[in-house]
Amino acid sequence: GAKRVARAREVFKGSAVDVFLAIRRADKFMASYYGEHVRQTKAIWFRDFFKKPKIRESRWTGLVENLAELPDIGKIYVWRYEDYATLQNQILALMLQSGRTGVAGEELDLLTETLVH
């Protein structure tokens, strides 16, 4: 969340921080989020839970836009959480390269293609 990003910016002040962000499929995320809500608080009908403005208005694109506007955020890498097992080696390689030599566009395209298609 915002506190973690703020802390990372504080720790790496003066350096561009690259962000690696796994996005869940909306249907899988909602089911998981609902299950956690019920487990940690009280039972609520799914249709009532889903009507909450915070739930209906949440979009990962807004998060990425907000991150991109921060002055010391470098590159932002996004992939679908469900594809992590397939992309793990590429993601870890990008993380290891991040901040040292930059990353060729080809690797980013692989992550982006998986998310978009």
CORGI-V614528 format. One line per field, one symbol per residue. ss: DSSP state (h for helix, s for strand, l for the rest). psi: psi as a letter, one per 40 degrees, with the letter a starting at -180 (. if undefined). burial: # if it has 24 or more other ideal C-beta (glycine too) atoms within 12 Angstrom, else .. A space follows every 50 residues. Layout:
BEGIN
ss = ???
psi = ???
burial = ???
END
This chain:
BEGIN
ss = lhhhhhhhhhhlllllsssssssllhhhhhhhhhhhhhhhlllllhhhhh hlhhhhhllhhhhhhhhhhlllsssssssshhhhhhhhhhhhhhhhhlll llllhhhhhhhhhhhhl
psi = addddddddddfheihhihhhhhihddddddddddddddebiiiiddddd ehddddehhdddddddddeidfhbihhhihdeedddeddddddddddhec eihidddddddddddd.
burial = ....#...........#######.........##................ ................#.....#########.#...#..##..#...#.. ..#...##.###.##..
END
